[in-house]
Amino acid sequence: MGLPVRGFAAQAEPTAAVSTINHAFATELGTGVYDIGGQSIFVVRVTPSMELREPKPGRPGIRLVAPVAAGSFDFNPLEDLEVEVPERIDSFSIMPGLEFDMPQGGDWVLTPWVRAGASFSAGQSDGLLFGAGARLAWSGTSGKVEVSRLHELLLAGVDYASADVPDDKYLRFRNAVDLRRPTFKVSKVRRLQAGLYAIVDVVTDPPDLPLAVEKQSVVQMELGLTFNTAPRLQIRSWRLPRLGFGYRIAGDFSGWRLVVGAPF
């Protein structure tokens, strides 16, 4: 994850989870810097995956995924010129699960999924996580532009281990589009591929946020840019991911996001 695990307290505080960041939300955030009630938190998220079975007529494909998120307060590489790596992580969560790809025709794919895991703060587990949902995705081309569309319904929640911390959940409906187009040459065989993406989330049941945050936006929007090469650079079997940035408008949960790979 790139963040050293040091400086944990000997025992977990009962309210440690809600004094940092809601873990049911953390695994859905992209890597970036977010503002919570005027305090910055730097979140790193990766989503390892493994194809277990390819989809075939009458049989869905199966994929194992394991989103991992870690956050650290008061670390903002976008503001500080001399950034020091934080000496601790304030929140950590992992939610492995299964996704089932079901082709629908016309290049549309319906993917229901389920996940479950655990959250950690102060060095100990403080809650159990669950998530379920379904997304409808489409990828194709329009002239020289590559297009990806996404429509997703998500239900996520956390069952905290402490009786002093109330359980929490949230429901989100997401619509997103990603446009990519090759531009000028950067070598004899490659062009710079520029991308523009937009995400609109409707969070009908926002999660409880820490630090006495009062304003929670039901409608949240994000707009950003990504860059890569076409064809993509490759080192052996590893292909260079897309890189970019975006800004999320979400009331007291707004912030810059660093995009590594697909934006959604």
BELMOCOR-V495585 format. One record per backbone hydrogen bond with DSSP energy under -1.0 kcal/mol. NH is the residue of the N-H (numbers start at 1). CO is the residue of the C=O. E is the energy in kcal/mol with one decimal. If there is no record, write none. Layout:
<<NH:CO:E> <NH:CO:E>>
This chain:
<<6:4:-1.2> <16:13:-1.7> <19:15:-1.1> <20:17:-1.4> <25:22:-1.3> <26:22:-1.6> <27:23:-1.1> <28:25:-1.4> <29:26:-1.1> <32:43:-2.2> <33:256:-2.0> <34:41:-2.8> <35:254:-2.8> <36:39:-3.0> <39:36:-1.6> <41:34:-2.6> <42:72:-2.9> <43:32:-2.9> <44:70:-3.0> <46:68:-2.2> <50:64:-2.4> <52:62:-2.4> <53:62:-2.0> <56:59:-2.8> <59:56:-3.0> <61:101:-2.4> <62:53:-2.0> <63:99:-2.4> <64:50:-3.0> <65:97:-2.4> <66:48:-2.0> <68:46:-2.9> <69:93:-2.6> <70:44:-2.3> <71:91:-2.4> <72:42:-1.9> <74:40:-2.3> <79:76:-1.5> <80:76:-2.0> <90:71:-2.5> <91:71:-1.6> <92:120:-2.0> <93:69:-2.5> <94:118:-2.0> <95:67:-2.3> <97:65:-2.7> <98:114:-1.8> <99:63:-2.6> <100:112:-2.3> <101:61:-1.5> <102:110:-2.4> <104:108:-3.1> <108:105:-1.5> <109:137:-2.5> <110:102:-2.5> <111:135:-2.9> <113:133:-2.5> <114:98:-2.0> <115:131:-2.9> <116:96:-2.3> <117:129:-1.9> <118:94:-1.7> <119:127:-2.3> <120:92:-3.3> <121:124:-2.3> <124:121:-1.7> <126:119:-2.0> <128:159:-2.5> <129:117:-2.3> <130:157:-2.1> <131:115:-2.3> <132:155:-2.4> <133:113:-2.0> <134:153:-2.0> <135:111:-1.5> <136:151:-3.3> <137:109:-2.5> <138:149:-2.0> <140:147:-2.4> <142:145:-2.8> <145:142:-1.6> <146:180:-3.1> <147:140:-3.1> <148:178:-2.1> <149:138:-2.9> <150:176:-2.3> <151:136:-1.8> <152:174:-2.5> <153:134:-2.7> <154:172:-2.8> <155:132:-2.7> <156:170:-2.3> <157:130:-2.4> <158:168:-3.0> <159:128:-3.2> <161:126:-2.9> <165:162:-1.1> <168:158:-2.0> <170:156:-2.8> <172:154:-2.6> <173:202:-2.4> <174:152:-3.1> <175:200:-2.3> <176:150:-2.4> <177:198:-2.2> <178:148:-2.5> <179:196:-3.0> <180:146:-2.3> <181:194:-2.5> <183:192:-3.1> <186:190:-2.3> <187:190:-1.6> <191:230:-1.9> <192:184:-2.7> <193:228:-3.5> <194:181:-2.2> <195:226:-2.8> <196:179:-2.6> <197:224:-2.3> <198:177:-2.3> <199:222:-2.7> <200:175:-2.8> <201:220:-3.3> <202:173:-2.7> <203:218:-3.7> <205:171:-1.1> <220:201:-2.8> <221:249:-2.0> <222:199:-2.5> <223:247:-1.6> <224:197:-2.0> <225:245:-2.5> <226:195:-1.9> <227:243:-3.1> <228:193:-1.8> <230:191:-2.6> <235:238:-3.4> <238:235:-2.4> <240:233:-2.7> <243:227:-2.3> <244:259:-1.9> <245:225:-2.1> <246:257:-2.1> <247:223:-2.2> <248:255:-2.7> <249:221:-3.6> <252:215:-1.2> <253:250:-1.8> <254:251:-1.2> <255:248:-1.7> <257:246:-3.0> <258:31:-2.3> <259:244:-2.2> <261:242:-3.4>>
